[in-house]
Amino acid sequence: MRCDLTGREPGFGKRVSHSHVRTSRRWDPNVQAKRYWLASEGRHIRLRLSAKGIKTVDRIGIEAAVARIRAQGGRP
């Protein structure tokens, strides 16, 4: 699971038990599927965004966010 806007991906590490046995684990980003109205194209687009990505869209607007995603080589 990867954020379309910020590029956040799972982090990997080790879970350490009381006896110090180490096993693998991962930290998943808080990725949500969001649907936005893209007025310039007259259609809805569906994006997979992390919580920080949703806040970024709220701050800069959906048009600027889509332009940023396309500049990174993504396809909204």
C-alpha positions as a LaTeX table, in Angstrom:
\begin{tabular}{lrrr}
\hline
Residue & $x$ (\AA) & $y$ (\AA) & $z$ (\AA) \\
\hline
Met1 & 0.00 & 0.00 & 0.00 \\
Arg2 & 1.50 & 3.26 & $-1.17$ \\
Cys3 & 0.25 & 6.83 & $-1.02$ \\
Asp4 & $-0.23$ & 8.31 & $-4.50$ \\
Leu5 & 0.75 & 11.82 & $-3.39$ \\
Thr6 & 3.39 & 11.51 & $-0.68$ \\
Gly7 & 4.82 & 8.10 & $-1.65$ \\
Arg8 & 4.60 & 6.75 & 1.88 \\
Glu9 & 5.18 & 2.99 & 2.03 \\
Pro10 & 5.28 & 0.40 & 4.82 \\
Gly11 & 8.26 & 0.53 & 7.15 \\
Phe12 & 9.94 & $-2.70$ & 8.17 \\
Gly13 & 11.64 & $-3.69$ & 11.39 \\
Lys14 & 11.74 & $-6.23$ & 14.18 \\
Arg15 & 9.35 & $-7.03$ & 16.98 \\
Val16 & 11.34 & $-7.76$ & 20.15 \\
Ser17 & 9.73 & $-9.96$ & 22.78 \\
His18 & 10.41 & $-9.97$ & 26.50 \\
Ser19 & 12.94 & $-12.77$ & 25.98 \\
His20 & 14.54 & $-10.62$ & 23.22 \\
Val21 & 13.50 & $-12.94$ & 20.39 \\
Arg22 & 13.33 & $-10.85$ & 17.22 \\
Thr23 & 10.69 & $-11.44$ & 14.56 \\
Ser24 & 9.86 & $-9.37$ & 11.50 \\
Arg25 & 7.03 & $-6.84$ & 11.47 \\
Arg26 & 5.85 & $-3.93$ & 9.37 \\
Trp27 & 4.32 & $-0.53$ & 10.01 \\
Asp28 & 1.64 & 0.20 & 7.43 \\
Pro29 & 0.81 & 3.80 & 6.54 \\
Asn30 & $-2.76$ & 4.98 & 7.12 \\
Val31 & $-3.82$ & 4.72 & 3.46 \\
Gln32 & $-7.44$ & 5.51 & 2.56 \\
Ala33 & $-9.27$ & 5.35 & $-0.77$ \\
Lys34 & $-10.73$ & 8.82 & $-1.47$ \\
Arg35 & $-12.86$ & 10.04 & $-4.36$ \\
Tyr36 & $-12.52$ & 13.65 & $-5.50$ \\
Trp37 & $-14.32$ & 15.71 & $-8.13$ \\
Leu38 & $-11.85$ & 16.99 & $-10.71$ \\
Ala39 & $-13.64$ & 20.02 & $-12.18$ \\
Ser40 & $-11.12$ & 20.68 & $-14.95$ \\
Glu41 & $-11.84$ & 17.25 & $-16.48$ \\
Gly42 & $-15.48$ & 17.00 & $-15.42$ \\
Arg43 & $-15.07$ & 13.63 & $-13.71$ \\
His44 & $-14.38$ & 11.94 & $-10.39$ \\
Ile45 & $-10.98$ & 10.46 & $-9.63$ \\
Arg46 & $-10.15$ & 7.87 & $-7.01$ \\
Leu47 & $-6.87$ & 8.26 & $-5.12$ \\
Arg48 & $-5.18$ & 6.13 & $-2.46$ \\
Leu49 & $-3.90$ & 8.68 & 0.02 \\
Ser50 & $-2.27$ & 8.54 & 3.43 \\
Ala51 & $-3.67$ & 10.71 & 6.20 \\
Lys52 & $-0.95$ & 13.28 & 5.49 \\
Gly53 & $-1.78$ & 13.12 & 1.77 \\
Ile54 & $-5.45$ & 13.93 & 2.50 \\
Lys55 & $-4.38$ & 16.95 & 4.56 \\
Thr56 & $-2.09$ & 18.05 & 1.73 \\
Val57 & $-4.98$ & 17.89 & $-0.77$ \\
Asp58 & $-7.11$ & 19.93 & 1.63 \\
Arg59 & $-4.35$ & 22.55 & 1.83 \\
Ile60 & $-3.23$ & 22.87 & $-1.83$ \\
Gly61 & $-6.41$ & 21.75 & $-3.62$ \\
Ile62 & $-7.19$ & 18.75 & $-5.79$ \\
Glu63 & $-6.03$ & 20.37 & $-9.06$ \\
Ala64 & $-2.54$ & 21.09 & $-7.70$ \\
Ala65 & $-2.37$ & 17.64 & $-6.07$ \\
Val66 & $-3.23$ & 15.89 & $-9.36$ \\
Ala67 & $-0.62$ & 18.01 & $-11.16$ \\
Arg68 & 1.95 & 16.97 & $-8.55$ \\
Ile69 & 1.03 & 13.27 & $-8.88$ \\
Arg70 & 1.30 & 13.44 & $-12.68$ \\
Ala71 & 4.67 & 15.23 & $-12.43$ \\
Gln72 & 5.93 & 12.32 & $-10.30$ \\
Gly73 & 4.88 & 9.90 & $-13.04$ \\
Gly74 & 1.73 & 8.69 & $-11.31$ \\
Arg75 & $-1.62$ & 8.18 & $-12.96$ \\
Pro76 & $-4.72$ & 9.43 & $-11.08$ \\
\hline
\end{tabular}
